[in-house]
């Protein structure tokens, strides 16, 4: 059909209908353009029919979502009292759509397992109840719908109940477990608060035994005298880490003559050294630990602990480092560092420390002799023999006091 005729028809239908006058104008124009007038008239009738609103069928009647009664198109309130929203009719579904929705819910229930959260299951139950109410309201008389609803309700009740019961048992189990753990934790905390460990008991007993007398003794002049006397002994100890028998006898005599009745840190140090020298390492450790409880900043007691034979290298080194940290004169511990590294067979570090020590203490025969010993241990015999010759030259008197067996061994080695 000619586009001009179509345009005229559309313009005439703009208000929803075509008047006789408008129809006459359209037909005259069609005749002028050579169109078939009967065909044009049929097209007009078709377009007029399409433009008119469709009458509702019986199944499209507005039904109350609450009770299912037919609602008048003009009324907004059902006889049951339900207030109608315009969306209630607009969003209503057909019978086929409702059946499909119910079937999808059955499939959805099957996918829910024990891992589903409680909120997910509660949401699904609400969705099922809502859908059943809706379908019953609109299509309650349909036997297929009723059968489907019954199937859905029975299946959902059985399957979801199993999951919820499992979750309930699981919750009760974990609550019981939590309660047991809470009780155990409470008992453990109570035990920790009220029960003393062996170490805690030892510290308490030492403190109770000595603390009051220590505080009183610090105010006396004897404490100052003990401090000066111990300082001299300790200097002798550090400078003779590796001692000849004569030096060791002198040290033990000085320690034995020390007054160990007064409750001072010096008392515990002296008793620990004397016990260790007698091979009593149990009491040696006891004296050291007692001193650490009462005098935790007493540098010499950490040195004494580093010399215990039944502890590992790392532990020995840590105690020695603590002595150095607490003592103002750091360099006098280099000899002891060399000794510990030699025991650990780290001769390179031992040699470095003893040589540094010898630069500060040039007149110490024992430390220079120990440097020679380390060189022999490293199989550096030529350097050891050079050190031996310097010992004979610079420390001849001290060297002559060495046992003949040692002098003979060194001299034979160096002649090679």
Secondary structure, DSSP 4 states (H G I P E B T S, - for coil): --HHHHHHHHHHGGGS---HHHHHHHHHHHHHTT--HHHHHHHHHHHHHHHSPPPPPGGGS-B-TTT--B--SS--B-TTSPBPPHHHHHT---HHHHHHHHHHHHHHHHH--TTS-HHHHHHHHHHHHHHHHHHHHHHTT-HHHHHHHHHHHHHHHHHHHHHHHHHHHHHHHHHHHHHHHHHHHHHHHHHHHHPPPHHHHHHHHHHHHHHHHHHHHTTSHHHHHHHHHHHHHHHHHHHTSS--HHHHHHHHHHHHTS--SS-SHHHHHHHHHHHHHTT-HHHHHHHHHHHHHH-TT-HHHHHHHHT-TTS-HHHHHHHHHHHHHH-S-GGGGHHHHHHHHHHTT-HHHHHHHHHHHHHH-TT-HHHHHHHHHHHHHTT-HHHHHHHHHHHHHHSHHHHHTS-HHHHHHHHHHHH-
